[in-house]
Amino acid sequence: MAKRVQVVLQEGIRKLGQAGDLVEVAPGYARNYLFPRGLAVRTTPGVLKQVERRREEQRQRLLEIKQEAESMKTALETIGLFTVKKPVGENDAIFGTVTSADVAEVIQTNTGKEVDRRDITLPDINKLGEYQATIKLHAEVTATLNLRVAAE
């Protein structure tokens, strides 16, 4: 059985890894395919240090994004109640429904920060009243928002 060799990928390769990953491959695959096309480089102590440095930079970047999401969550929950105004008909029924785009617009006007409408989850809102919406700010950070639907 042939010995495996460690290489560092320069580009993402499907079913093998992303750029900067340290992977083990067959020597012939490395010698005949990866190295001639510039898709990978041989593993040396210097290259391993570069890989570790890139991983640390990536970890720091992800940590900063998470901290930003935590601060956004705190800001949203500090405000407490957001009001969405809609035209009203009989029995406090609103025309249409409150959409995630409406909520994103209200958040933008009140906080000045932009939230993607696709990350907002709303219950069915067809009448005036108070509701709760959830906003996924990060993979690990979710904020709960109190909404008041009022007449225009």
N, CA, C and O of each residue as an XYZ file, in Angstrom:
608
protein
N       0.845     -1.174      0.000
C       0.000      0.000      0.000
C       0.895      1.244      0.000
O       1.845      1.331      0.779
N       0.591      2.195     -0.869
C       1.405      3.398     -1.011
C       1.198      4.333      0.173
O       0.109      4.414      0.740
N       2.246      5.023      0.527
C       2.202      5.976      1.616
C       1.475      7.242      1.160
O       1.571      7.621     -0.008
N       0.764      7.885      2.050
C       0.047      9.119      1.742
C       0.980     10.308      1.980
O       1.867     10.242      2.830
N       0.780     11.380      1.238
C       1.575     12.593      1.419
C       0.646     13.741      1.821
O      -0.514     13.800      1.413
N       1.187     14.638      2.623
C       0.425     15.806      3.051
C       0.729     16.973      2.121
O       1.884     17.249      1.800
N      -0.335     17.651      1.697
C      -0.192     18.836      0.860
C      -1.116     19.920      1.388
O      -2.071     19.644      2.113
N      -0.818     21.150      1.015
C      -1.668     22.286      1.349
C      -2.308     22.761      0.053
O      -1.616     23.079     -0.915
N      -3.638     22.806      0.044
C      -4.364     23.193     -1.162
C      -4.244     24.690     -1.412
O      -4.369     25.489     -0.484
N      -4.007     25.065     -2.637
C      -3.947     26.462     -3.044
C      -5.315     26.954     -3.506
O      -5.612     28.146     -3.428
N      -6.151     26.025     -3.990
C      -7.497     26.340     -4.460
C      -8.445     25.295     -3.885
O      -8.026     24.203     -3.502
N      -9.706     25.640     -3.830
C     -10.698     24.683     -3.371
C     -10.903     23.592     -4.408
O     -11.040     23.875     -5.599
N     -10.926     22.346     -3.954
C     -11.147     21.205     -4.830
C     -12.313     20.416     -4.254
O     -12.299     20.011     -3.091
N     -13.316     20.209     -5.086
C     -14.502     19.502     -4.636
C     -14.136     18.104     -4.133
O     -13.315     17.416     -4.740
N     -14.731     17.701     -3.056
C     -14.535     16.407     -2.399
C     -13.150     16.254     -1.775
O     -12.800     15.165     -1.322
N     -12.354     17.328     -1.742
C     -11.033     17.233     -1.136
C     -10.851     18.293     -0.054
O     -10.409     17.971      1.049
N     -11.181     19.552     -0.347
C     -11.039     20.593      0.655
C     -11.036     21.978      0.046
O     -11.110     22.148     -1.171
N     -10.947     22.964      0.921
C     -10.922     24.360      0.521
C      -9.477     24.859      0.451
O      -8.554     24.176      0.893
N      -9.296     26.046     -0.105
C      -7.966     26.646     -0.190
C      -7.413     26.829      1.217
O      -8.109     27.313      2.109
N      -6.151     26.437      1.411
C      -5.508     26.562      2.707
C      -5.642     25.338      3.585
O      -5.025     25.287      4.650
N      -6.424     24.347      3.181
C      -6.581     23.128      3.973
C      -5.361     22.229      3.827
O      -4.735     22.161      2.769
N      -5.043     21.544      4.919
C      -3.974     20.560      4.930
C      -4.632     19.195      4.746
O      -5.416     18.769      5.595
N      -4.321     18.502      3.642
C      -4.963     17.219      3.341
C      -3.909     16.169      3.002
O      -2.786     16.487      2.609
N      -4.307     14.911      3.166
C      -3.450     13.796      2.775
C      -4.002     13.184      1.499
O      -5.189     12.873      1.403
N      -3.122     13.016      0.524
C      -3.524     12.433     -0.762
C      -2.496     11.384     -1.172
O      -1.423     11.273     -0.580
N      -2.849     10.627     -2.185
C      -1.924      9.634     -2.737
C      -0.760     10.363     -3.417
O      -0.955     11.426     -4.006
N       0.426      9.808     -3.341
C       1.582     10.483     -3.943
C       1.433     10.718     -5.441
O       1.837     11.768     -5.941
N       0.864      9.765     -6.160
C       0.687      9.930     -7.599
C      -0.292     11.051     -7.926
O      -0.080     11.798     -8.882
N      -1.351     11.175     -7.151
C      -2.338     12.243     -7.356
C      -1.683     13.608     -7.151
O      -1.920     14.545     -7.914
N      -0.859     13.705     -6.116
C      -0.164     14.965     -5.848
C       0.840     15.266     -6.954
O       0.882     16.375     -7.485
N       1.650     14.264     -7.294
C       2.733     14.458     -8.269
C       2.203     14.703     -9.682
O       2.745     15.543    -10.400
N       1.161     13.990    -10.091
C       0.697     14.048    -11.475
C      -0.434     15.046    -11.728
O      -0.632     15.476    -12.864
N      -1.174     15.416    -10.689
C      -2.328     16.289    -10.919
C      -2.241     17.606    -10.133
O      -2.326     18.687    -10.716
N      -2.072     17.509     -8.821
C      -2.133     18.713     -7.989
C      -0.942     19.646     -8.203
O      -1.132     20.843     -8.417
N       0.267     19.126     -8.150
C       1.451     19.974     -8.277
C       1.587     20.614     -9.657
O       1.824     21.820     -9.722
N       1.449     19.873    -10.778
C       1.613     20.510    -12.089
C       0.585     21.613    -12.364
O       0.893     22.577    -13.066
N      -0.613     21.486    -11.830
C      -1.658     22.486    -12.069
C      -1.621     23.627    -11.050
O      -2.407     24.568    -11.153
N      -0.727     23.555    -10.079
C      -0.616     24.601     -9.073
C      -1.770     24.593     -8.078
O      -2.062     25.616     -7.459
N      -2.425     23.446     -7.920
C      -3.556     23.344     -7.006
C      -3.126     23.073     -5.569
O      -3.908     23.271     -4.639
N      -1.887     22.620     -5.382
C      -1.395     22.314     -4.041
C       0.111     22.511     -3.998
O       0.775     22.543     -5.034
N       0.646     22.644     -2.779
C       2.093     22.752     -2.578
C       2.506     21.714     -1.540
O       1.699     21.262     -0.728
N       3.777     21.353     -1.589
C       4.304     20.387     -0.629
C       4.274     20.995      0.777
O       4.382     22.209      0.953
N       4.126     20.128      1.751
C       4.090     20.574      3.138
C       5.512     20.731      3.656
O       6.298     19.784      3.653
N       5.828     21.943      4.101
C       7.112     22.242      4.728
C       6.814     22.970      6.039
O       5.689     23.428      6.238
N       7.786     23.085      6.929
C       7.523     23.809      8.185
C       7.060     25.252      7.950
O       6.213     25.760      8.685
N       7.615     25.907      6.932
C       7.207     27.278      6.623
C       5.761     27.351      6.148
O       5.010     28.247      6.534
N       5.388     26.403      5.313
C       4.021     26.359      4.802
C       3.049     26.052      5.942
O       1.958     26.619      5.998
N       3.443     25.153      6.853
C       2.588     24.841      8.003
C       2.374     26.065      8.886
O       1.278     26.268      9.408
N       3.411     26.881      9.057
C       3.259     28.116      9.831
C       2.279     29.066      9.152
O       1.460     29.698      9.818
N       2.363     29.166      7.820
C       1.426     30.009      7.082
C      -0.010     29.514      7.248
O      -0.928     30.315      7.425
N      -0.203     28.200      7.191
C      -1.538     27.622      7.352
C      -2.091     27.956      8.732
O      -3.250     28.348      8.861
N      -1.264     27.803      9.761
C      -1.700     28.120     11.123
C      -2.036     29.601     11.266
O      -3.010     29.962     11.927
N      -1.230     30.448     10.649
C      -1.488     31.891     10.719
C      -2.812     32.233     10.029
O      -3.591     33.034     10.545
N      -3.066     31.629      8.866
C      -4.338     31.859      8.162
C      -5.521     31.380      8.984
O      -6.550     32.054      9.048
N      -5.380     30.215      9.617
C      -6.475     29.695     10.458
C      -6.760     30.637     11.619
O      -7.918     30.883     11.955
N      -5.706     31.162     12.228
C      -5.887     32.087     13.351
C      -6.557     33.380     12.886
O      -7.439     33.903     13.567
N      -6.140     33.897     11.727
C      -6.775     35.102     11.183
C      -8.249     34.846     10.884
O      -9.093     35.696     11.168
N      -8.566     33.690     10.318
C      -9.955     33.334     10.017
C     -10.763     33.222     11.310
O     -11.902     33.684     11.370
N     -10.178     32.611     12.344
C     -10.863     32.474     13.624
C     -11.143     33.846     14.233
O     -12.227     34.080     14.768
N     -10.171     34.749     14.153
C     -10.356     36.106     14.677
C     -11.453     36.842     13.910
O     -12.267     37.546     14.507
N     -11.472     36.680     12.598
C     -12.480     37.332     11.764
C     -13.883     36.832     12.125
O     -14.817     37.626     12.239
N     -14.028     35.516     12.303
C     -15.320     34.948     12.680
C     -15.745     35.400     14.070
O     -16.930     35.622     14.320
N     -14.779     35.537     14.974
C     -15.076     36.013     16.324
C     -15.568     37.457     16.294
O     -16.497     37.809     17.020
N     -14.954     38.293     15.460
C     -15.386     39.688     15.327
C     -16.808     39.770     14.768
O     -17.604     40.592     15.220
N     -17.129     38.928     13.793
C     -18.473     38.928     13.216
C     -19.492     38.524     14.271
O     -20.575     39.104     14.345
N     -19.150     37.530     15.088
C     -20.068     37.093     16.140
C     -20.257     38.189     17.180
O     -21.379     38.411     17.636
N     -19.183     38.883     17.568
C     -19.292     39.962     18.545
C     -20.149     41.107     17.997
O     -20.909     41.726     18.741
N     -20.025     41.384     16.708
C     -20.856     42.414     16.084
C     -22.331     42.018     16.132
O     -23.196     42.856     16.386
N     -22.611     40.739     15.888
C     -23.991     40.252     15.964
C     -24.520     40.337     17.389
O     -25.686     40.675     17.593
N     -23.681     40.035     18.380
C     -24.099     40.148     19.786
C     -24.435     41.598     20.141
O     -25.414     41.854     20.842
N     -23.626     42.544     19.659
C     -23.903     43.956     19.949
C     -25.185     44.412     19.255
O     -25.936     45.216     19.807
N     -25.439     43.906     18.054
C     -26.685     44.226     17.341
C     -27.879     43.675     18.105
O     -28.910     44.341     18.207
N     -27.751     42.466     18.643
C     -28.820     41.865     19.433
C     -29.112     42.716     20.660
O     -30.274     42.969     20.980
N     -28.073     43.154     21.343
C     -28.248     44.000     22.519
C     -28.932     45.303     22.147
O     -29.812     45.766     22.872
N     -28.544     45.900     21.032
C     -29.151     47.157     20.593
C     -30.634     46.969     20.282
O     -31.460     47.800     20.660
N     -30.971     45.880     19.596
C     -32.372     45.628     19.241
C     -33.221     45.380     20.482
O     -34.346     45.869     20.576
N     -32.686     44.627     21.428
C     -33.456     44.325     22.626
C     -33.522     45.518     23.577
O     -34.439     45.592     24.395
N     -32.582     46.444     23.492
C     -32.623     47.643     24.313
C     -33.747     48.563     23.856
O     -34.432     49.169     24.679
N     -33.934     48.667     22.556
C     -35.006     49.515     22.032
C     -36.350     48.986     22.506
O     -37.238     49.765     22.853
N     -36.503     47.683     22.521
C     -37.700     47.089     23.100
C     -38.839     46.883     22.125
O     -39.135     45.745     21.760
N     -39.487     47.955     21.693
C     -40.706     47.819     20.897
C     -40.576     48.601     19.596
O     -40.252     49.789     19.602
N     -40.830     47.928     18.491
C     -40.826     48.561     17.181
C     -42.261     48.641     16.695
O     -43.035     47.703     16.882
N     -42.624     49.762     16.067
C     -43.994     49.959     15.609
C     -44.039     49.950     14.090
O     -43.293     50.665     13.421
N     -44.937     49.118     13.561
C     -45.177     49.041     12.124
C     -46.562     49.611     11.885
O     -47.525     49.168     12.510
N     -46.682     50.592     10.988
C     -47.972     51.209     10.710
C     -48.530     50.667      9.404
O     -47.844     50.622      8.383
N     -49.796     50.254      9.465
C     -50.475     49.695      8.301
C     -51.883     50.269      8.212
O     -52.467     50.619      9.238
N     -52.446     50.374      6.999
C     -53.842     50.796      6.872
C     -54.773     49.727      7.448
O     -54.530     48.528      7.311
N     -55.863     50.202      8.107
C     -56.739     49.289      8.832
C     -58.149     49.344      8.273
O     -58.626     50.396      7.848
N     -58.814     48.180      8.279
C     -60.209     48.082      7.857
C     -61.085     47.774      9.063
O     -60.810     48.235     10.170
N     -62.124     47.003      8.850
C     -63.045     46.648      9.926
C     -62.429     45.633     10.877
O     -61.565     44.848     10.487
N     -62.882     45.656     12.132
C     -62.468     44.701     13.172
C     -60.950     44.672     13.366
O     -60.382     43.609     13.619
N     -60.310     45.790     13.253
C     -58.856     45.909     13.425
C     -58.058     45.051     12.452
O     -56.899     44.734     12.719
N     -58.648     44.678     11.350
C     -57.935     43.893     10.347
C     -57.137     44.838      9.454
O     -57.646     45.859      8.992
N     -55.886     44.479      9.225
C     -55.050     45.333      8.376
C     -55.181     44.878      6.933
O     -55.510     43.726      6.649
N     -54.913     45.815      6.026
C     -54.923     45.472      4.605
C     -53.593     44.805      4.285
O     -52.535     45.395      4.503
N     -53.641     43.578      3.770
C     -52.418     42.826      3.506
C     -51.890     42.232      4.799
O     -52.653     41.988      5.734
N     -50.593     42.002      4.853
C     -49.962     41.483      6.064
C     -48.683     42.253      6.310
O     -48.200     42.983      5.444
N     -48.147     42.082      7.494
C     -46.843     42.654      7.805
C     -45.800     41.660      7.314
O     -45.822     40.489      7.693
N     -44.897     42.127      6.479
C     -43.883     41.250      5.894
C     -42.528     41.486      6.548
O     -42.331     42.464      7.269
N     -41.619     40.591      6.290
C     -40.274     40.736      6.839
C     -39.581     41.979      6.270
O     -38.729     42.570      6.932
N     -39.941     42.375      5.054
C     -39.369     43.600      4.475
C     -39.835     44.825      5.257
O     -39.060     45.759      5.462
N     -41.107     44.828      5.699
C     -41.610     45.930      6.526
C     -40.834     46.021      7.832
O     -40.463     47.112      8.264
N     -40.590     44.876      8.458
C     -39.859     44.854      9.727
C     -38.415     45.303      9.511
O     -37.880     46.059     10.322
N     -37.783     44.856      8.442
C     -36.405     45.263      8.146
C     -36.326     46.773      7.938
O     -35.363     47.411      8.362
N     -37.332     47.340      7.290
C     -37.374     48.786      7.065
C     -37.519     49.544      8.379
O     -36.859     50.564      8.577
N     -38.373     49.062      9.280
C     -38.558     49.705     10.582
C     -37.277     49.640     11.399
O     -36.912     50.611     12.063
N     -36.592     48.503     11.356
C     -35.317     48.373     12.078
C     -34.296     49.342     11.511
O     -33.555     49.977     12.261
N     -34.254     49.460     10.191
C     -33.305     50.377      9.534
C     -33.558     51.821      9.959
O     -32.614     52.554     10.252
N     -34.830     52.236      9.993
C     -35.130     53.619     10.356
C     -34.861     53.897     11.829
O     -34.450     55.005     12.178
N     -35.083     52.912     12.705
C     -34.897     53.141     14.141
C     -33.448     53.001     14.600
O     -33.007     53.737     15.482
N     -32.710     52.071     14.016
C     -31.345     51.838     14.493
C     -30.278     52.313     13.520
O     -29.141     52.556     13.924
N     -30.625     52.449     12.250
C     -29.629     52.823     11.252
C     -28.811     51.635     10.786
O     -27.915     51.792      9.957
N     -29.102     50.441     11.306
C     -28.373     49.239     10.896
C     -29.265     48.397     10.006
O     -30.476     48.309     10.212
N     -28.647     47.782      9.018
C     -29.398     47.008      8.039
C     -29.467     45.546      8.465
O     -28.470     44.949      8.872
N     -30.682     44.980      8.360
C     -30.911     43.570      8.655
C     -31.494     42.941      7.400
O     -32.400     43.503      6.785
N     -30.984     41.784      7.019
C     -31.487     41.095      5.835
C     -32.880     40.549      6.116
O     -33.090     39.870      7.122
N     -33.819     40.836      5.247
C     -35.210     40.428      5.453
C     -35.368     38.917      5.485
O     -36.314     38.406      6.085
N     -34.452     38.195      4.845
C     -34.546     36.734      4.818
C     -34.215     36.104      6.160
O     -34.528     34.937      6.395
N     -33.581     36.872      7.043
C     -33.225     36.359      8.366
C     -34.308     36.635      9.402
O     -34.148     36.273     10.568
N     -35.398     37.264      9.002
C     -36.478     37.615      9.928
C     -37.593     36.582      9.810
O     -38.057     36.282      8.710
N     -38.018     36.043     10.946
C     -39.120     35.087     10.987
C     -40.282     35.729     11.720
O     -40.146     36.175     12.859
N     -41.441     35.770     11.044
C     -42.626     36.414     11.599
C     -43.783     35.427     11.716
O     -43.885     34.488     10.926
N     -44.659     35.642     12.704
C     -45.917     34.899     12.708
C     -46.856     35.534     11.674
O     -46.543     36.594     11.130
N     -47.990     34.905     11.400
C     -48.970     35.516     10.502
C     -49.582     36.718     11.210
O     -50.177     36.580     12.279
N     -49.434     37.885     10.615
C     -49.936     39.112     11.229
C     -51.009     39.683     10.316
O     -50.702     40.196      9.240
N     -52.269     39.596     10.739
C     -53.384     40.105      9.958
C     -54.221     41.128     10.715
O     -55.126     41.729     10.136
N     -53.939     41.336     11.992
C     -54.705     42.273     12.815
C     -53.759     43.174     13.588
O     -52.561     42.910     13.691
N     -54.328     44.249     14.129
C     -53.557     45.125     14.993
C     -53.205     44.381     16.268
O     -53.916     43.465     16.678
N     -52.108     44.776     16.891
C     -51.714     44.159     18.157
C     -50.208     44.079     18.288
O     -49.458     44.685     17.523
N     -49.784     43.305     19.293
C     -48.361     43.127     19.529
C     -47.961     41.693     19.210
O     -48.669     40.742     19.540
N     -46.804     41.564     18.557
C     -46.314     40.269     18.115
C     -44.823     40.178     18.404
O     -44.176     41.177     18.720
N     -44.288     38.971     18.292
C     -42.849     38.780     18.442
C     -42.280     38.203     17.151
O     -42.862     37.315     16.528
N     -41.134     38.733     16.778
C     -40.414     38.261     15.594
C     -39.024     37.815     16.035
O     -38.474     38.347     16.999
N     -38.462     36.851     15.336
C     -37.088     36.433     15.623
C     -36.208     36.800     14.441
O     -36.601     36.687     13.280
N     -35.019     37.236     14.772
C     -34.057     37.642     13.748
C     -32.780     36.842     13.963
O     -32.199     36.865     15.048
N     -32.348     36.138     12.931
C     -31.106     35.385     13.002
C     -29.979     36.309     12.534
O     -29.832     36.582     11.343
N     -29.196     36.776     13.493
C     -28.118     37.716     13.194
C     -26.809     36.999     12.853
O     -25.952     37.547     12.160
N     -26.671     35.775     13.347
C     -25.458     34.981     13.165
C     -25.872     33.537     13.374
O     -26.968     33.275     13.870
N     -25.025     32.608     13.010
C     -25.366     31.198     13.179
C     -25.641     30.849     14.640
O     -26.410     29.930     14.923
N     -25.023     31.573     15.564
C     -25.191     31.292     16.989
C     -25.934     32.391     17.737
O     -26.125     32.274     18.948
N     -26.361     33.461     17.054
C     -26.999     34.595     17.722
C     -28.367     34.865     17.097
O     -28.479     35.137     15.902
N     -29.410     34.783     17.939
C     -30.768     35.064     17.491
C     -31.389     36.072     18.446
O     -31.315     35.910     19.664
N     -31.996     37.106     17.894
C     -32.637     38.141     18.707
C     -34.150     38.020     18.581
O     -34.675     37.664     17.526
N     -34.847     38.325     19.688
C     -36.301     38.358     19.683
C     -36.722     39.808     19.712
O     -36.219     40.599     20.511
N     -37.646     40.152     18.839
C     -38.066     41.535     18.642
C     -39.539     41.663     18.948
O     -40.336     40.832     18.512
N     -39.921     42.697     19.694
C     -41.335     42.954     19.963
C     -41.845     43.951     18.940
O     -41.261     45.019     18.759
N     -42.943     43.600     18.267
C     -43.533     44.448     17.233
C     -44.919     44.882     17.663
O     -45.677     44.092     18.225
N     -45.244     46.111     17.405
C     -46.602     46.597     17.578
C     -47.100     46.995     16.204
O     -46.462     47.792     15.516
N     -48.236     46.446     15.798
C     -48.860     46.815     14.532
C     -49.925     47.838     14.874
O     -50.864     47.550     15.616
N     -49.769     49.042     14.322
C     -50.675     50.150     14.625
C     -51.317     50.668     13.346
O     -50.841     50.410     12.240
N     -52.414     51.407     13.524
C     -53.108     51.988     12.389
C     -52.336     53.199     11.874
O     -51.709     53.922     12.648
N     -52.385     53.412     10.571
C     -51.714     54.581      9.977
C     -52.447     55.843     10.313
O     -52.032     56.926      9.900
